[in-house]
Amino acid sequence: MASQKIKKGDHVIVLAGRDSGKHGEVIEVRPKENRALVRGVNVVRRHQRQSATQEGGIISKEAAIDLSNLAIEDPKDGKPTRVGFKFLEDGKKVRFAKRSGEIIPEKK
C-alpha cells in the first residue's frame, strides 16, 4: 500500500467548503473512502436515540471531510503545504513540507 500523505494526529487546514480556513487535528483517516475526521471541523447535529450507555437528544459531532479539501499545516509557518516523501541517510522514509522543506514530525 502506498504511503498516505495525511495521517492521524496531523494538523491540517481546510481548503474548501463551509469550514474553509479552519485548522484542526486529524482524529481518524478512512483511506478506502478517501475521507478524514478533523476535530472541530464539519460539525453536524444529529438526533440520537437514548440507549443504556448514551443519553438521547440532539448531539454535535464531526462528519468526515474529503482528503482533497485538506492540506497539511507547514511545521515552520503554519500555512497550507503539499507533502513530499524522501529518504534520510539512514534509509528511513519521511514526509516533508514542499513549501519549506521541513520534515513533518511523526505522531505516536
VOGU-3710 file (C-alpha; in Angstrom, 3 decimals, decimal comma):
1> masqkikkgd> 0,000/0,000/0,000  1,254/3,490/-0,854  2,197/5,853/1,970  -0,524/8,275/2,979  0,078/11,982/2,889  -2,370/12,770/5,707  -2,215/10,670/8,879  -3,912/10,590/12,263  -2,581/13,316/14,562  -1,571/15,691/11,741
11> hvivlagrds> -2,526/19,353/11,932  -4,437/20,286/8,790  -6,143/23,293/7,206  -9,471/23,051/5,372  -9,172/24,423/1,817  -12,777/24,244/0,593  -16,343/24,070/1,869  -18,214/25,911/4,596  -15,336/25,417/7,069  -12,589/26,631/4,715
21> gkhgevievr> -9,709/28,290/6,535  -10,274/26,357/9,764  -7,439/24,449/11,431  -7,766/21,133/13,237  -6,174/17,842/14,187  -6,978/14,662/12,266  -8,840/12,224/14,551  -9,317/9,398/12,051  -8,424/8,677/8,405  -10,588/6,471/6,185
31> pkenralvrg> -8,375/5,601/3,191  -10,969/3,442/1,408  -13,452/6,331/1,425  -10,698/8,937/0,837  -12,042/10,906/3,818  -10,927/12,019/7,283  -12,412/13,244/10,563  -10,945/16,534/11,780  -11,508/17,831/15,335  -13,806/20,879/15,365
41> vnvvrrhqrq> -14,353/20,898/11,587  -17,502/19,950/9,620  -19,527/19,635/12,824  -23,070/18,354/12,239  -26,022/17,962/14,617  -27,635/14,536/14,785  -30,672/13,190/16,591  -29,581/10,367/18,873  -31,906/7,799/20,348  -31,410/7,051/24,040
51> satqeggiis> -29,586/3,829/24,866  -28,342/2,171/28,047  -24,953/3,883/27,754  -25,785/7,146/25,968  -28,316/9,856/26,577  -30,757/10,809/23,819  -31,224/14,195/22,210  -29,525/16,311/19,584  -25,753/15,838/19,648  -22,982/17,583/17,702
61> keaaidlsnl> -20,231/15,515/16,159  -17,649/15,760/13,400  -18,553/14,394/9,961  -15,953/13,068/7,520  -14,407/15,532/5,073  -12,793/14,635/1,738  -8,985/14,476/1,765  -8,833/16,696/-1,336  -10,243/19,549/0,782  -7,449/19,269/3,379
71> aiedpkdgkp> -3,840/20,433/3,361  -1,130/19,727/5,932  -0,065/22,713/8,043  3,580/23,651/7,411  5,561/22,990/10,644  7,567/26,192/10,060  4,933/28,881/9,381  1,532/27,171/9,796  0,384/27,762/6,211  -1,035/25,044/3,910
81> trvgfkfled> 1,569/22,955/2,121  1,841/19,983/-0,180  3,573/16,843/1,044  6,569/15,068/-0,460  8,476/11,955/0,521  12,217/11,485/0,839  14,660/9,017/2,327  17,085/10,064/5,067  20,729/8,931/5,169  19,757/6,025/7,466
91> gkkvrfakrs> 17,215/4,789/4,872  14,126/5,961/6,776  11,261/7,299/4,615  9,843/10,604/5,888  7,249/13,152/4,792  8,354/16,738/4,219  6,597/20,031/3,552  7,238/21,132/-0,028  6,727/24,771/0,995  9,630/24,968/3,474
101> geiipekk> 11,446/21,632/3,076  10,831/20,972/6,782  10,305/17,327/7,849  6,766/16,656/9,125  7,094/15,041/12,579  5,515/11,605/13,076  2,835/11,431/15,779  2,667/8,389/18,052
//
